[in-house]
Amino acid sequence: MTLEQRHNSRLLWIIIGGISIVVLLFLAAQWFFAENQNESEKTQTPTTETQTKLSNSTQPSTKTADVSAASEPAPSTLVDDSILKTPVPDHPSLAKEEIAKLDDIQAQLKDQKSTLQAQHQDADTLIKLKEEQIKLLEAQLAEQK
């Protein structure tokens, strides 16, 4: 083996080792940030549930809602009533942060509501198309007999 071939082999191993180290660092960083994100989600979950209950309690109850509620199992309460009784922070910056969090949560809920409505409309459209497809297949079966 010539000297140049040995240097190429050594260079190749150095490159492979460097890439492996970079990949391991990347995976370790992803794992670390995923743990931090999970911890922050655990702390933000109670405020999200509070906002959901507040928005649900402000909606008026109608006869159709009562009928649909009777046909579906009762949903579990997401938030307890103690959140309504907690005082607003005295410090203005804390109050602003709380308001900003609640605004973000409200925006997320509105996005979620619009997404669910779009999915509902898509499901209705799909059901109508499937009914038409079934009618066409039944007509084809009737023609074949």
Backbone as CSV, one residue per row, in Angstrom:
resi,resn,N_x,N_y,N_z,CA_x,CA_y,CA_z,C_x,C_y,C_z
1,MET,0.853,-1.165,0.000,0.000,0.000,0.000,0.900,1.230,0.000
2,THR,0.567,2.165,-0.847,1.391,3.361,-0.945,1.031,4.343,0.153
3,LEU,1.857,5.330,0.325,1.661,6.330,1.367,0.388,7.135,1.118
4,GLU,0.124,7.456,-0.136,-1.077,8.241,-0.478,-2.350,7.469,-0.173
5,GLN,-2.375,6.163,-0.414,-3.547,5.357,-0.121,-3.811,5.288,1.380
6,ARG,-2.744,5.224,2.187,-2.914,5.195,3.625,-3.484,6.515,4.122
7,HIS,-3.049,7.628,3.546,-3.572,8.929,3.949,-5.032,9.082,3.539
8,ASN,-5.398,8.545,2.384,-6.799,8.596,1.957,-7.676,7.778,2.897
9,SER,-7.207,6.630,3.330,-7.966,5.799,4.257,-8.118,6.516,5.597
10,ARG,-7.038,7.102,6.075,-7.082,7.825,7.339,-8.015,9.026,7.228
11,LEU,-7.953,9.741,6.118,-8.832,10.887,5.893,-10.287,10.444,5.849
12,LEU,-10.524,9.322,5.221,-11.898,8.800,5.162,-12.420,8.492,6.560
13,TRP,-11.630,7.880,7.418,-12.053,7.572,8.782,-12.263,8.839,9.593
14,ILE,-11.458,9.847,9.366,-11.631,11.125,10.067,-12.946,11.774,9.657
15,ILE,-13.240,11.725,8.372,-14.500,12.307,7.882,-15.693,11.545,8.452
16,ILE,-15.635,10.222,8.449,-16.724,9.409,8.992,-16.909,9.690,10.478
17,GLY,-15.821,9.782,11.215,-15.906,10.083,12.645,-16.500,11.458,12.894
18,GLY,-16.105,12.449,12.102,-16.650,13.810,12.255,-18.130,13.857,11.971
19,ILE,-18.553,13.187,10.927,-19.976,13.165,10.591,-20.761,12.442,11.690
20,SER,-20.197,11.351,12.220,-20.868,10.619,13.296,-21.033,11.495,14.531
21,ILE,-20.010,12.247,14.866,-20.092,13.143,16.024,-21.160,14.207,15.810
22,VAL,-21.217,14.775,14.601,-22.226,15.799,14.304,-23.624,15.210,14.417
23,VAL,-23.826,14.004,13.894,-25.132,13.359,13.966,-25.510,13.086,15.420
24,LEU,-24.569,12.600,16.218,-24.857,12.334,17.627,-25.185,13.618,18.376
25,LEU,-24.464,14.691,18.099,-24.775,15.970,18.731,-26.167,16.450,18.347
26,PHE,-26.532,16.294,17.076,-27.850,16.693,16.609,-28.943,15.895,17.312
27,LEU,-28.764,14.579,17.402,-29.761,13.739,18.069,-29.860,14.073,19.554
28,ALA,-28.730,14.348,20.208,-28.763,14.714,21.619,-29.496,16.043,21.815
29,ALA,-29.273,16.997,20.916,-29.961,18.288,21.016,-31.461,18.110,20.812
30,GLN,-31.864,17.298,19.856,-33.286,17.048,19.614,-33.928,16.416,20.843
31,TRP,-33.250,15.450,21.441,-33.772,14.782,22.623,-33.911,15.765,23.775
32,PHE,-32.902,16.618,23.957,-32.941,17.605,25.036,-34.083,18.592,24.837
33,PHE,-34.244,19.103,23.609,-35.307,20.070,23.356,-36.686,19.424,23.427
34,ALA,-36.792,18.158,23.086,-38.077,17.457,23.193,-38.484,17.332,24.659
35,GLU,-37.534,17.084,25.554,-37.852,17.010,26.978,-38.307,18.362,27.497
36,ASN,-37.640,19.430,27.090,-38.035,20.770,27.517,-39.421,21.121,27.011
37,GLN,-39.722,20.741,25.790,-41.024,21.046,25.217,-42.121,20.270,25.943
38,ASN,-41.856,19.013,26.291,-42.843,18.222,27.027,-43.119,18.836,28.386
39,GLU,-42.080,19.339,29.054,-42.277,19.968,30.350,-43.094,21.243,30.222
40,SER,-42.833,22.019,29.161,-43.588,23.258,28.977,-45.032,22.967,28.598
41,GLU,-45.277,21.881,27.865,-46.653,21.510,27.529,-47.418,21.099,28.785
42,LYS,-46.745,20.447,29.705,-47.410,20.043,30.943,-47.819,21.258,31.755
43,THR,-46.996,22.294,31.732,-47.333,23.487,32.497,-48.384,24.326,31.795
44,GLN,-48.473,24.258,30.476,-49.440,25.056,29.739,-50.788,24.370,29.617
45,THR,-50.870,23.084,29.836,-52.113,22.343,29.689,-53.221,22.868,30.586
46,PRO,-52.982,23.183,31.867,-54.083,23.688,32.691,-54.668,24.996,32.174
47,THR,-53.855,25.880,31.636,-54.401,27.136,31.127,-55.218,26.902,29.871
48,THR,-54.814,25.944,29.037,-55.580,25.628,27.837,-56.930,25.056,28.223
49,GLU,-56.931,24.176,29.190,-58.184,23.572,29.630,-59.088,24.628,30.244
50,THR,-58.520,25.580,30.930,-59.312,26.652,31.537,-59.997,27.462,30.453
51,GLN,-59.263,27.825,29.437,-59.822,28.634,28.360,-60.920,27.867,27.630
52,THR,-60.728,26.558,27.460,-61.740,25.749,26.798,-63.032,25.760,27.600
53,LYS,-62.923,25.630,28.908,-64.121,25.625,29.740,-64.796,26.987,29.722
54,LEU,-63.982,28.055,29.735,-64.559,29.395,29.704,-65.322,29.620,28.406
55,SER,-64.752,29.189,27.295,-65.437,29.392,26.019,-66.681,28.519,25.934
56,ASN,-66.624,27.315,26.503,-67.793,26.440,26.484,-68.899,26.970,27.391
57,SER,-68.551,27.590,28.506,-69.577,28.061,29.433,-70.267,29.313,28.927
58,THR,-69.646,30.054,28.012,-70.265,31.265,27.497,-71.231,30.992,26.359
59,GLN,-71.209,29.786,25.794,-72.106,29.472,24.688,-73.493,29.159,25.236
60,PRO,-74.540,29.675,24.584,-75.899,29.390,25.056,-76.298,27.953,24.744
61,SER,-77.132,27.421,25.615,-77.610,26.065,25.438,-78.884,26.093,24.603
62,THR,-78.936,25.237,23.582,-80.111,25.177,22.719,-80.681,23.770,22.760
63,LYS,-81.852,23.644,22.160,-82.525,22.355,22.153,-81.727,21.341,21.347
64,THR,-81.146,21.768,20.220,-80.354,20.842,19.414,-79.106,20.403,20.149
65,ALA,-78.534,21.283,20.937,-77.359,20.914,21.717,-77.733,19.884,22.769
66,ASP,-78.927,20.025,23.349,-79.386,19.064,24.342,-79.617,17.702,23.705
67,VAL,-80.160,17.694,22.500,-80.416,16.438,21.806,-79.105,15.757,21.458
68,SER,-78.141,16.517,20.947,-76.860,15.921,20.598,-76.106,15.474,21.836
69,ALA,-76.259,16.202,22.931,-75.601,15.817,24.177,-76.203,14.527,24.720
70,ALA,-77.491,14.329,24.511,-78.139,13.120,24.987,-77.680,11.902,24.190
71,SER,-77.374,12.088,22.903,-76.970,10.970,22.075,-75.498,10.627,22.243
72,GLU,-74.670,11.568,22.717,-73.251,11.333,22.900,-72.952,11.193,24.390
73,PRO,-71.867,10.477,24.714,-71.508,10.373,26.129,-71.050,11.733,26.654
74,ALA,-71.267,11.954,27.932,-70.933,13.243,28.533,-69.422,13.440,28.522
75,PRO,-68.939,14.605,28.029,-67.500,14.838,28.018,-66.983,15.110,29.429
76,SER,-65.746,14.736,29.651,-65.170,14.979,30.973,-64.837,16.459,31.106
77,THR,-64.967,16.979,32.304,-64.649,18.387,32.518,-63.153,18.564,32.417
78,LEU,-62.748,19.556,31.657,-61.332,19.783,31.434,-60.700,20.615,32.534
79,VAL,-61.484,21.519,33.123,-60.934,22.443,34.103,-61.888,22.563,35.270
80,ASP,-61.338,22.737,36.447,-62.177,22.954,37.604,-62.541,24.438,37.731
81,ASP,-63.512,24.728,38.555,-64.009,26.100,38.701,-63.071,26.995,39.506
82,SER,-62.058,26.435,40.122,-61.157,27.249,40.940,-60.394,28.266,40.103
83,ILE,-60.236,28.014,38.810,-59.497,28.952,37.958,-60.233,30.279,37.841
84,LEU,-61.557,30.233,37.937,-62.329,31.465,37.841,-62.186,32.310,39.099
85,LYS,-61.875,31.662,40.214,-61.789,32.363,41.483,-60.382,32.862,41.802
86,THR,-59.389,32.435,41.027,-58.021,32.870,41.298,-57.864,34.341,40.942
87,PRO,-57.143,35.092,41.770,-56.991,36.522,41.499,-56.027,36.795,40.357
88,VAL,-56.221,37.926,39.706,-55.325,38.365,38.640,-54.037,38.852,39.299
89,PRO,-52.875,38.564,38.732,-51.622,39.006,39.339,-51.582,40.527,39.485
90,ASP,-50.992,40.979,40.596,-50.905,42.412,40.859,-49.860,43.096,39.995
91,HIS,-48.802,42.398,39.689,-47.728,42.991,38.906,-48.183,43.137,37.454
92,PRO,-48.047,44.322,36.854,-48.554,44.551,35.492,-47.921,43.639,34.436
93,SER,-46.641,43.359,34.558,-46.006,42.517,33.547,-46.524,41.087,33.621
94,LEU,-46.798,40.604,34.839,-47.367,39.263,34.982,-48.773,39.211,34.402
95,ALA,-49.533,40.268,34.630,-50.886,40.322,34.076,-50.830,40.352,32.552
96,LYS,-49.887,41.109,32.001,-49.749,41.173,30.542,-49.354,39.811,29.976
97,GLU,-48.459,39.124,30.667,-48.063,37.790,30.214,-49.252,36.830,30.252
98,GLU,-50.031,36.908,31.305,-51.202,36.047,31.429,-52.217,36.344,30.323
99,ILE,-52.420,37.620,30.055,-53.343,38.010,28.983,-52.822,37.530,27.638
100,ALA,-51.513,37.658,27.422,-50.925,37.196,26.163,-51.093,35.689,26.006
101,LYS,-50.886,34.943,27.094,-51.081,33.493,27.042,-52.529,33.156,26.708
102,LEU,-53.444,33.836,27.367,-54.864,33.564,27.123,-55.263,33.933,25.699
103,ASP,-54.699,35.022,25.173,-54.976,35.391,23.783,-54.448,34.337,22.827
104,ASP,-53.246,33.826,23.106,-52.691,32.770,22.266,-53.557,31.520,22.314
105,ILE,-54.004,31.189,23.500,-54.851,30.010,23.653,-56.171,30.208,22.916
106,GLN,-56.723,31.406,23.014,-57.981,31.694,22.319,-57.791,31.584,20.806
107,ALA,-56.668,32.078,20.307,-56.388,31.975,18.875,-56.252,30.514,18.458
108,GLN,-55.584,29.713,19.291,-55.457,28.293,18.994,-56.815,27.613,18.983
109,LEU,-57.666,27.978,19.908,-59.000,27.386,19.956,-59.827,27.768,18.730
110,LYS,-59.698,29.014,18.292,-60.424,29.440,17.090,-59.924,28.677,15.875
111,ASP,-58.601,28.497,15.766,-58.050,27.724,14.660,-58.539,26.288,14.708
112,GLN,-58.557,25.730,15.900,-59.022,24.360,16.061,-60.496,24.238,15.684
113,LYS,-61.291,25.228,16.072,-62.714,25.205,15.748,-62.918,25.256,14.238
114,SER,-62.179,26.137,13.570,-62.331,26.240,12.113,-61.866,24.956,11.432
115,THR,-60.810,24.347,11.944,-60.335,23.087,11.382,-61.379,21.989,11.553
116,LEU,-61.961,21.926,12.723,-62.988,20.907,12.970,-64.221,21.128,12.097
117,GLN,-64.604,22.389,11.906,-65.739,22.673,11.033,-65.431,22.271,9.602
118,ALA,-64.209,22.538,9.146,-63.824,22.146,7.793,-63.832,20.628,7.649
119,GLN,-63.342,19.927,8.660,-63.364,18.470,8.623,-64.800,17.943,8.602
120,HIS,-65.665,18.597,9.344,-67.072,18.181,9.375,-67.698,18.356,7.996
121,GLN,-67.427,19.476,7.352,-67.966,19.723,6.016,-67.398,18.721,5.017
122,ASP,-66.108,18.411,5.129,-65.507,17.422,4.241,-66.132,16.046,4.448
123,ALA,-66.401,15.708,5.693,-67.028,14.415,5.984,-68.436,14.360,5.399
124,ASP,-69.193,15.452,5.514,-70.538,15.488,4.934,-70.477,15.328,3.420
125,THR,-69.531,16.018,2.791,-69.368,15.908,1.344,-69.005,14.479,0.951
126,LEU,-68.110,13.876,1.703,-67.703,12.505,1.425,-68.877,11.541,1.577
127,ILE,-69.692,11.742,2.573,-70.865,10.888,2.779,-71.823,11.016,1.595
128,LYS,-72.063,12.247,1.131,-72.955,12.442,-0.019,-72.402,11.755,-1.258
129,LEU,-71.089,11.887,-1.478,-70.483,11.247,-2.640,-70.561,9.730,-2.546
130,LYS,-70.374,9.191,-1.374,-70.473,7.739,-1.196,-71.902,7.262,-1.420
131,GLU,-72.886,8.042,-0.982,-74.285,7.676,-1.219,-74.587,7.657,-2.710
132,GLU,-74.056,8.652,-3.427,-74.260,8.672,-4.874,-73.578,7.481,-5.533
133,GLN,-72.394,7.140,-5.058,-71.670,6.003,-5.610,-72.439,4.712,-5.362
134,ILE,-73.021,4.577,-4.184,-73.811,3.377,-3.874,-75.026,3.305,-4.778
135,LYS,-75.691,4.441,-5.014,-76.859,4.449,-5.897,-76.475,4.039,-7.311
136,LEU,-75.335,4.529,-7.793,-74.880,4.156,-9.130,-74.549,2.669,-9.205
137,LEU,-73.909,2.134,-8.187,-73.595,0.711,-8.176,-74.857,-0.133,-8.117
138,GLU,-75.858,0.308,-7.347,-77.125,-0.413,-7.292,-77.819,-0.385,-8.647
139,ALA,-77.723,0.742,-9.334,-78.318,0.838,-10.665,-77.609,-0.093,-11.636
140,GLN,-76.298,-0.199,-11.542,-75.554,-1.106,-12.414,-75.919,-2.555,-12.120
141,LEU,-76.087,-2.890,-10.849,-76.491,-4.249,-10.494,-77.888,-4.553,-11.023
142,ALA,-78.775,-3.572,-10.966,-80.135,-3.770,-11.462,-80.121,-3.984,-12.977
143,GLU,-79.230,-3.282,-13.681,-79.143,-3.449,-15.132,-78.590,-4.821,-15.503
144,GLN,-77.669,-5.330,-14.700,-77.064,-6.624,-15.001,-78.046,-7.774,-14.763
145,LYS,-79.004,-7.596,-13.873,-79.962,-8.661,-13.588,-81.012,-8.602,-14.625
